[in-house]
Amino acid sequence: MADRPELSQRKATVLHAVVEAYVATGEPVGSETIAERAGLGVSSATIRNEMSSLEEQGYLSHPHTSAGRIPTDAGYRHYVDALPAPTKLKDTQRRQIAAHFAEAILDLEEVLKGSVHLLSRLTQYAGLAVPPGPSDEHLVRLEVIDMGPTLLVLAVGQHGRVDKQIVDRPEHIDQKAVTDAERRLETRWSASRRACDERGHRRCATD
């Protein structure tokens, strides 16, 4: 970049419009498209001249005679270097974040939901969070809870994910049998996880 002259404001605007249009479509960009997107108030012929100049300076390339231009590595670099520098959080934003994470939230889904809402409120952008799938998470606890006519089976993952399953309780199963079943299930799962860890298999403990 050091051996290239400084771009004028119009050339820089044209270049950045080409980068954004090409990233959005994956297709070479023509002067008519830039005339519509850049909002420079000049004709497509003037835009075409600017694009030709940018090509001569190495910011754009021309893959085919009849096609539009695409950015070069130098064009991408100029675009990235011109992006606004990241700004520091305001004191009010810092306090909001600190207050949010000061609350003891053990459920992973609640943590993700609250974090996304907080991020959206601070940035004014939509937010999306995807929790880890069951195959990506080690189990840390298994529980069987007696609920009278039904049994609640809980599987707790290392990141706080909780999978629940309610099953009908057989009539001949008493509280002692439920406790014994939970203990045997926990013992078998612990042994299976140790065996998996020894073999270096991360996911088999959740099977």
C-alpha positions, 0 to 999 in steps of 0.5 A: 500500500505504501507505493500507491498514491492516496485515493481521492474521496470519490475513488475511495467511495467507488472502491468501497462500493465495489467491495460491498457489492462483490461481497454481497453478490459474488459477481463482478460489479459494473459501473451502473450498479455503483452509480446506484449504490454509491450515491455520488450523483455522477453518471455511470460513465464517470464511475467507469472512469474511476473504476478504470483508474482504480484498476490501473492502481491495482485496487480492482481487476477485470476478469473478463472484457465484458464483465465488471470489476472485482476487488484485489487484495489491495482493494480489500486491504484499503476497505478494511483499513478504512473501517471505523476504529472500535470504540470503548464501552461507555460507563453505562454500558459497562455497568449494564454488562457487569450487573447482568453477569453478577446475577447467578444464572445456572441455566445455559439457555437463560445465560444465552438468552439474557446475553443476546438481549443485552448485546442487542440492546447495547448495539441496536443490532439483532443477535443470535446465539446457538447453544452447544448440541448434546454431542458436543457436551460432557455429562456431569450429573445424572439424576432420577427424581421420584414424582409419584406416578412418574419419574423425572430423569435429568442429564446435566451437561458441563455447560449447564445444559439440562435435558429432561425426560419424564417416564411412567413409574412402574407400580412395583417400583418404590423409593428405594428401587428408584434410589438404587436405579439412580445409583447404578445408572450413575456408576455405569455412566461414570465408568463409561466416561472414564473409559472414553476419556482414557481412549480420548473420545470426547463424545462417546460419554454422551451416547 
